Amino acid sequence: MKILYKPFGIIAGLISARIAAAIFKALWSRIDERDPPKPTTAEASFPKVVGAATLEAATTAGVGAAVDRLGARAFHHLTGIWPGDSEAED
């Protein structure tokens, strides 16, 4: 029955990627007026490149975990089956 969660998980992943990108852009716009630098941008300083990558990764991971958790809880509410591991299985 847990295989039924796979489509929910895929959709949640797509949603979380879009939300995380929007949140990162909003956060970065408060830090700098220009777009976040790529690692290969010659004019960008090392701390700025690493800071942008760190902020993007943290935003993506946090939003991904939140959306995945909400999707799992919604699936559990609808079906009565928890889609992930439970502590009793360890």
Phi, psi and omega per residue, in radians:
M1 nan -0.449 -3.131
K2 -1.181 -0.332 3.120
I3 -1.170 -0.394 3.087
L4 -1.158 -0.333 3.139
Y5 -1.318 -0.387 -3.070
K6 -0.915 -0.841 3.094
P7 -1.075 -0.650 3.086
F8 -1.085 -0.746 -3.137
G9 -1.128 -0.697 3.121
I10 -1.148 -0.793 3.123
I11 -1.117 -0.725 3.104
A12 -1.079 -0.665 3.107
G13 -1.120 -0.725 3.109
L14 -1.147 -0.730 3.122
I15 -1.133 -0.768 -3.100
S16 -1.151 -0.599 3.113
A17 -1.113 -0.740 3.121
R18 -1.178 -0.750 3.127
I19 -1.125 -0.767 -3.122
A20 -1.106 -0.703 3.121
A21 -1.103 -0.735 3.133
A22 -1.159 -0.729 3.128
I23 -1.159 -0.744 3.122
F24 -1.071 -0.762 3.119
K25 -1.072 -0.710 3.118
A26 -1.147 -0.736 3.116
L27 -1.152 -0.770 -3.099
W28 -1.167 -0.570 3.128
S29 -1.132 -0.398 3.066
R30 -1.403 -0.372 -3.127
I31 -1.570 -0.769 -3.065
D32 -2.559 2.568 3.141
E33 -1.331 -0.492 3.141
R34 -1.460 2.888 3.070
D35 -1.103 2.700 3.113
P36 -1.095 2.455 -3.092
P37 -1.305 2.567 3.013
K38 -1.452 2.760 3.127
P39 -1.051 -0.399 -3.113
T40 -1.683 0.114 3.109
T41 -1.272 2.097 -3.037
A42 -1.196 -0.631 -3.039
E43 -1.384 -0.289 -3.060
A44 -1.411 2.505 3.102
S45 -1.368 2.747 3.136
F46 -1.027 -0.842 3.129
P47 -1.069 -0.603 -3.138
K48 -1.201 -0.721 3.128
V49 -1.135 -0.815 -3.128
V50 -1.175 -0.692 3.108
G51 -1.097 -0.731 3.119
A52 -1.125 -0.757 -3.141
A53 -1.155 -0.682 3.128
T54 -1.152 -0.783 3.125
L55 -1.107 -0.714 3.121
E56 -1.126 -0.755 -3.140
A57 -1.148 -0.747 3.139
A58 -1.139 -0.722 3.113
T59 -1.111 -0.797 -3.138
T60 -1.099 -0.774 -3.130
A61 -1.163 -0.756 -3.128
G62 -1.141 -0.817 3.137
V63 -1.175 -0.692 3.118
G64 -1.066 -0.753 3.119
A65 -1.143 -0.726 -3.132
A66 -1.127 -0.798 -3.123
V67 -1.199 -0.683 3.105
D68 -1.104 -0.733 3.123
R69 -1.129 -0.776 3.114
L70 -1.116 -0.656 3.092
G71 -1.148 -0.701 3.107
A72 -1.140 -0.723 3.123
R73 -1.153 -0.677 3.106
A74 -1.149 -0.747 3.096
F75 -1.068 -0.754 3.117
H76 -1.110 -0.695 3.128
H77 -1.141 -0.683 -3.099
L78 -1.346 -0.631 -3.026
T79 -1.927 -0.355 -3.065
G80 1.433 0.105 -3.121
I81 -2.029 2.218 3.072
W82 -1.393 2.215 -3.015
P83 -1.348 -0.261 -3.082
G84 -1.901 -2.857 3.118
D85 -1.373 2.627 3.015
S86 -1.945 2.763 -3.098
E87 -1.143 -0.427 -3.127
A88 -1.190 -0.445 -3.116
E89 -1.325 -0.319 -3.106
D90 -1.273 nan nan
